[in-house]
């Protein structure tokens, strides 16, 4: 992916594209195409101190300056209240292949800057290649340092640091914290500065989101590299909370490039778009220290590993990419944390007990297991490690478990109480439950039927009794088609409760057609797909609510109250494009024409990966045109479902 100066003719245009690189343990580096930080979550090193959680901003950025013939030229771009430094004017090109690469040009000086992370380490490496011109040059690099939770903000009144430095690097210790921040350079000298601060760095995106948008950073000093006329130098700067053994950037980047190349080769697709998503998928698969196993981060820059997101994303991120060992490890890990028939919805950032407030995540677990079997045929693993857990979930849903989750007399699952949000449409502001969906939710019961059929299938394969599951599934299917069908609107009710049916048109009904075992009768299924297409489809996914509904909110912007009020009331969700395409191909009997249409429906994402978070898929978009990307800029289930549906429904592999 290559971009030129037409993408940053001004600051506002330049900050519209972001990038993220990760380290496989929850840490990451992220900023914009012009190197200006616009979020509290932007930084060159956000370290995960207890992988993949306890993420802290360590190194905000590196500000570079060159001095030629007593004239200084800034390469950096920062925003403070009322002022924007314009180093981006010297940025000639930006390349993502796969690491962010900035190419600066000033007079006859050319500087290439690559940013990457060391896999499995809280270490960021910046590799410079400097082509000097006809004059002697000083190249100065100023590290801008912090130490705070990545959700927070900082001020110099609340921070203090100790530093020890020598000619090639320094160690910075945040006071009252047992962490050492190490910064080392391969060439040049360090000059310390006492009591120096970057005051009031301003974050445009946080301001837009109604949050505190300015903070201070610590400046320990600067590195200076001298170049002779016409000299070319490679300079490596590394920052880490771990030890820095190797400062050879060329060796380090080659190792990481080889690792990524192996992932692409393992997946085995000769398709540039698919390979881009294979690389993006890797960023979400992380090692969790507490379980000593792989997990899936829901998205960057702010999500941790959530059970629901993990199960939905698992097929696309691990099976389509042929990372079967990772899939097996994740399924096994979550099976160990099942409690009262529920799997964790979230592992909290501070390491408390997992949170189980979800009705659908355990049912998505069945779909993930079934997809795993479809790709691997590994029934021995399921028999030895997973089957008992699946059985426990079914039993608990039948007899009843936490949060009023239970099977009703008609065989359907009802759930929810008070202010709890148990489905994926879980936005809540204070005591305001934005989309209360207590009762019998349509996707929960489609998943319930699917789970029973998965158990019937596995039990048959393992020569175990299937009748209890097949009989229950028959009852569920009959009840579902009777209770959820909205004859007046030729689609499905979203929720049926003691208050009556909710006939607002939402995308949840698509799962009655898209899951491995669809619960909906075939004649009704085609009508559902048609209704969803007409009312909810956009170029980047499905709206969470039809624009014809009174509660529809077409723009996701403003403070938390405004944003959460639109989150499931009109915002477009990228991940829903996958189930929609799968449902469409099914009702069209997988015709050749439907494959062509499926490809056409995914084409807009080939453009989107050059926008927002380059190389990835955004979480949500405005429901109104022009469908501006919003929310988390890189979302696991968005990447997963675009990847899965393209491979399964277009390539038919």
N, C-alpha and C positions, 0 to 999 in steps of 0.2 A: 504494500500500500504506500503510494508516494503522493505527497502533497506539495504544492508550490505556493508562492507568495499570494496568489489569488485567494487563498483560504484564510489569510490574516491581513487583509487590507486595513483593518482597524482592530482595536483591542476586543471590542464586543464580538466581532466575527471570530477572532482567534481563540476565544475561550469556549466556543461551542463544541469543540471536539476534545475528548479526554482519552487517556490510555491507562491501562493497569497491567503491571507485571507482578507475579506472585512467587512464593518460595516453597509451596507445598506443605507449610505448617501454619498457615493462617496469616502470615505476614505479607505485606505487599508494598509496592511503590506505585504512585499514581499522581498525575497532574494533567495539564492541558497540552495541546499541540504547540503552544508558544511558551510553555514552561511556567506560566503564571498559575499559582494556586488559587482556586476559586471556591474550595470547600475546606472545612475543618478536617476532612478526611484525606486531603491531598498531602503528599510528602514523598520524599525519596526513600525513607525507611519508616514504615509503620511495622514495628516488631511485634510478634506474638510471644509474650513472655511465658505463657503457659499454653502451648499449642493445642487448638487453634484460637484460644481466647486470650484475655488480658492484653489486648492490642494497644500499643502506645506509639504516639508520634515521637520519633527519635531525631530524625534529620528532616527538616522541613524542605530545604532545597539547597542548592549550591549556586551562588551568584558569581558569575565570571566577568572579569574585566580585562581588556588588553590595553597596553600602553605602547604607542608607536610615536616616536619623535615628539615626546612630551605631551601627546594628546591621548586622553583616555576614551575608550569606547566600551559601553556597557553591553553585554550580551543578555542580561537578565531582564525579565519583565515582572513587575510587582505592582499591586494596587494598594494605595493607602487613601484615606479620605481626602478627596479633592485632587489626587495626583496619581498618574500612571507612568511608570518608567517604561521606555519604549525600546528595549533591547530587541524585541521581536522584529523591528525594522531591518535588523542585520541577519535575520533568519532567512536563508535562501530556500531550503527544502526540509521537509520532515518525512522520514521513512519509518514504517513499521514492518519489520521483516526478520524475526518476529519481535525484536526489541525496538523500543523507541529510539530513533536516531535523529539528532538535530544537526543540520549542516549550516554553519554560519560563514558569511563572507564579508570581509571588511578590507577595502583596498586590495592589496595583493596577498592577504592572509586568508587562509581557509582552515576552519576548525570543524572537526567531526566529533560529536559527543554521543556515545551509546550508553544506555542505562539497562542493567539487568541485575537479577538477584542470584545468589548461590542457593541451589535447591537444598531444602532441609536445614538452612541456616538463616538466622536473622541478620543477614548481610546484604547490602546493596553495593554494587560495583559500578563506577562510572569510568568509562574508557574514552580518553581523548586521543585523537590523532590530529596533530597541529602541523600545518604546512605554512611555514613562515615565508614572508616575502623578502624584499630587498633591504629591509631595515632590521636592526636588533629589536627584539620585542620582549616585554615582560607580560607574562600571563598570570593573572591573579585569580585564585579560587577562594571564595569566602563561604564557609559552611554556616548555615543558619540552623541552630539546634534547639530542641525542645525536649520535654519529657512530661507527657500527659496522656491520660486516657483518650483514645481516638474519638470518643463521642463528645469530649469536652472542649474547653478553650483555656487560654492561659494569659496571665499578665505578669509583668516583671516583678510586681510587688509580691507575688506568690511563688516565685521561682528563685532558686539559688544553686550555683554549680561550683564545684571545685575542678581544677584542671591541672594536669601534668603534661608537659610537652617536651619534645626534643626536636631535632632538625627535620625528621621525616614524619612526624605524626604527633598525636596527642590522645590522652585519655581524659574523658569528662565524666564526673560523677555527680548526678543530681543529689543534692543534700537530702538526707532522711530516706534514701532509697538505696537498696543493695544492688545497684546496677552500674556497670561501667560502659560508657559509650566510647568506642574506639574508632578513631579516624586515622587512616594511614595513607600515605602517598608514595608513589614509586620514584618520583623525581621532584626536586625543588625543596624549598625550606619553609618552615612554619614560623610565623611571627605572631605572638600572642598580643591580645588587646585586653586591657582590664575594664570591667564594667561597661561592656558594649552591648547594645540591644537593638534589635529591629523593632521599632515601635509601630503598632497599629497596622499590621498587615490586614488588608480587607478582603473578605471572601464574598464575591458577587452572588454565588448560588445560595449561601447561607442567608444573605440579606433578602433574597427573593423568597426564601422559605420561612421568613419571619423569625429567624433565630439570631443570636448574637453573632456579629459578622466581622469583628476585629479582634486581633490578639497580638501579643508580643512574643518575640523569640530571642534567644541568647546567641550572641556572636562571640565565639572564643578567640577569633583572630583570622588570619588568612594564610594560604599557601601561595608561594610565588615561584614561578618557573621562568627561567631566562632562556631565550632562544637567540642564536646567532642568525645573521642574514641567510636566507635560503635553507635553513635547517628544518628537518622534519623530525618530530618526536611523538612517541607514544607515551602517554602519561595515564597511570591508573590511580584512582582514588577509591578507597573502600571504607565504608562505615558499617559498624556492627556492634551488637551486644555480645557477640561471641568473640573468640580469638580470631585474628586475621593472620593466617599462616602464609598464604600465597598472595602476593601483590602483583602478579603478572596477569594483567587483564586479558591479554591475547589467549593465554592458556585457559583461563577461567571461562571466557565467553565461548571458546571452542567446545569445552565440555558441556556447557548448557545447550549450545546449538545441536550437538550430537544427541543429547537426551531428547530434545524436541523432535529431531529428525526420526529418531527411533519410534516415537509415538505415532507419527504420521505413517511411517512404514508399516507399523503393526496394524493400524486401522485398515490400510490397504486400499484407499480410495485415490484414484487419479483424477481428482476434481478440486480445483483451487478453493471454491467456496466451502466444500466439505472439510478440506484440510484446515482452513482457517478456523472452523468451528471445533475441529478436533483439538487444535492448540488451545482455543478458548476453554474447552471442557476441562483440560488439564488444570486450569487455574482454580477450579472449584474442589478438586479432589485433594484432601489434606489429611495429614496424620493427626489424630487426637491423642494427646499424651495420657489422659485419664483412662482411656480404654485400650491404649496401645494398639490402635487399629485405624484404618482409613474411615473418613467421614466425608460429607459433602457440605461445603459452605453454600448457603442459599444465594448469596450475591455480594457484590462489591459496590460501594465501599463499606457498608455498615452491617450486613447480616452475618450471623453465625450459622451453625449447623442445626437445622430444624427437621424434625421427623417427616412432616408432610412433604416439604420441598425435596427432601432426600429421596423419598420413595417415588415421587413423580419424576424427578430428574434422573434417577438411577439408570433406566433403560438407555436414554440418549447419551449420557456421559460415560457410562462404563460398558454397556453391551454393544452398542453400535460401534464404539471405538475399540472393541475387542479387549477391554481391560477386565477380563473375567475374574481374575484373582481379586481385584479391587471390589467388584460387585459381590463376590462371595464373602469377603471380609466385612463389608458394610452390612449385608443381610444378617450375618452371624452376630455382629456386634449389637444391632438393634434387638435381636431376639433375646439377648441376655438382659436387656433392660425392660422387658415387658412386665407390667405391673397391673393386676386386675384387668387383664385383657387389653391394655392400652400400651402403645409405644410412646416414647418421649416426643413431645412436640418441639421441645427446645432444650438444649443444654445451655444454661445461663452463662453469661460472660464471666461471672466471678466464681464459678465452680460449685454453686449450690446444687441441691438435688435437682434432677431433671423435672421439667414441667410437663404434665400429661393432659393438658386441656385441649384435647382434640378428639372428635368423633370419627373423622375420616382417615387420619394417618394410619391407624391399624388396618383399615380396609385397603388403602393404597399399598400397604405392605404385601398383600396377596397378589395384586397386579404385578408388583415388582418381582416377586418370586416366580410367578408364571412366565413373565418375560425372560427371566433368567433361565428357566428351563427350556424355553423355546430356542434360545441361543446356544445353550450348552448341553442340553439333555442330561444334566447332572442330577439325576434323581437320587443317587446314593447320598449326596451331600444333604439334600432336603430331608431324606428319610432319617439320617443320623442326627442332624442338628436343628432342623427347622420345623418339621411336621408337628411335633408336640406343641410348639409355640403357636402355630396356626390353629391347632385344635383348641388351645386355651382361649384364644381370642374369640372364636366362634361361640364357645360355651359361655363366656362372660357376657357377650352381647345378647345371647338368648336369655340368660337368667337375670341380667341387669348388672350394671357396674356404676362407676362414679359419674357425676354430672348428669344423672337421670338418663343415661344411655341404656336402652333396653329394647327388646323385641316386643312389639304389641301383639294383640290377639290375631291380627291379620297377617302376621309374619314380617311386617315392616319395622324398621328401626326408628324410634323416636328418641330425641335427645334435646338437652338444653334446659336451663333454669336461670331465673334472675337475670343478672347482667353478664353472664358468661357467653363468650363467643366460641363456638366449638367447630364451626366449619371454616373453610379457607377464606370466606368473606368475613373477616374477623376484626374489622376496624372498630375502635372504641376510643372515645375522647372523654376522659373523666368517667362520669356515670352514663354518658350518652352512648348507647349501642347503636351504631349507624345502620347496620342491616340485621336486625333481630331475625333469626331464622330458626327459632325454637319449634320443635315438633318434628315432622317427617320431611326432611330435606330431600329434594329429588336426586341429587348426585350421591348422597349418602346411601340411599336405597338402591340406586343403580350399582354402587360399589358393593353393597351387601349381597345382592344377587350374584354379582361377579365373584365375590369371595366364596360363596357357597358352591358355585360351579368349579372354581379352582380347586376347592377341597375335594369335590367329587372326582375331578380329573386326576388329582395326585393320588387319592385313595385307590382309584382303579389301577393306576400304574403300579402301586405298591401292593396290590392284591389285598386291600383292606376293604372294610364295609363302606359302601357308598350310599346306601339307601337313605340314611338320615340326612345327608346333604342334598341328594336329588329330590327327596320329598319336600324338604324345606324350600328349595329353590323353586319348585313348581308352585308352591303356595305364594311365595314372594312375587313371582312373575304375574300370576293372576291378579293379585291385589294391586300391584304396581300399575298395571295397564288399566285397571278399573278406577283407581283412586286419583292417579296423577293426570289422566287425560283431560285436557281442557277443550271440550268440544266446540265451544264458541270461538276460540282463537286457533284451533287446529295445532296445538302444541301442548307442552307439559306445564302443569303448575310448578312453581318454584319450591313452595313449601305447603304442606297440608298440616294444619294444627286444629286444636279445639276451637279456635277462632274462625276457622274456615280456610279455604284454599287461597293462596297468594298467587294471583294470576299475572303479576308483573313479568315481563319477558326478560329473562336473564340467561346467561350462557350455560348454567349448570345442567340444563336438560340435555346438552350434547353428549354427556357421558353415558346416557342411556343407550346411545348408539355406538360410541367409540371404544368402549372397553372391550377386552378380549372376549367376554361373554355378554353380548348386549341383551338387555332385559326387555326392550321395547319390541312390540309386534312390528313386522316389516312394513306394513302399510302406513303405520303411524310414524315410523322412523324417518321415512322420506319427507313427510310433512314437517317434522321437527327440524331436519337439516335445512329445508327450504325457509322456514320461519327464522331460524338463526341467521342464515345468509342474508335474508332481506332486512332484518332488524338490527343485527349486531355485528356483522362482518365489516372489517376495515382492512386496509392494506397491511397492517402490522398486528393483526390479531382480532379478538372479539371484544366488543364493548361489554362491560359488566352490567349494563342496564340499557334497555332500548331508549333512544331519544324521544320516543312517543310517550314515555312514562313521565308523570309529573315531577318525580324526584330526580330526574336526570341532571347530572352535572357534567358539562362538556369540557371544562378546563380544570386541570389539576395544578393549582398554583396557590401561593399565599402561605399563611401561617398553618400550624398543625390542624386547627379546627377546620379551616377551609379545605386543606388537602385531604384529610381523612374523610371529610364529607363527600369527596368525589372519588375516593379510592375504589369503592365498589358500587358507585352510583353513576357510572358512565365511563370511567377510565378504561382504556383499551389494554388488555393483558396479552403480551406477546406469546406466552406459553400456550394459550388456548388455540392458537392456529394449528397446532399438532392434532389435538383431538378433533377439531373441525374437519381437517383434511382427511383423517382416518375415517370419520363418520361419513363424509361425502363419498369417498371411494367405495365404502361398504354398500351404501344404498344404491350406488350405480353399478354394483356387481363387478367392481374392479375392471371396468371396460377400458379400452385403450384411450378413448376420449377422456375419461375421468383422470387418467394419468397425466395427460397433457394439461388438463385444467389444474390439477394439483401442482404441477410444476409452475404454472402461471401464478398461482396463489402464493408461492414461495419466492418468486422473483424479487418482490420489493425488499426482502431481507438482504439481497446481494448488494443493494444500495445502502441499506441501513448500517451494515458493518463498516462502512466508510464514514459514518456519522456517529454522534454521541460518544459512546466508548468504542473506539475503533477496534475492529476485530471481534466484537462481542455483540450481544443483544440486550437492549434495555428492558427493564422490568415492565414498564407501562408507558402509555402514550395518552395524550389528550384524546377524548372521545370526539371532539370537533376537529374538523380539518383546520390546519394542515397536519394534524397528528404529531405534535411536537413531543419528542422523547422526554419522559419524566421518571421520577423515582430512582431506584438503584440503577446505575448506568450499565452494569454488567450482571445479568441475572441467570442463575444456574438453570432453572426450569425453562426459561426462554431459549437459551442456547440448546438445551437438551431436546426440547420438542421440535424446534426447527430442524435440528440435526437428525433426530429420529424420523420425523415425517418425510424429510427429503430422501433419506436412505431407504426407508421401508416403502414409501408410497410413490416415489418418483423413480428411484433407481431399482426398486423392487428387490432389494437384497436382504 
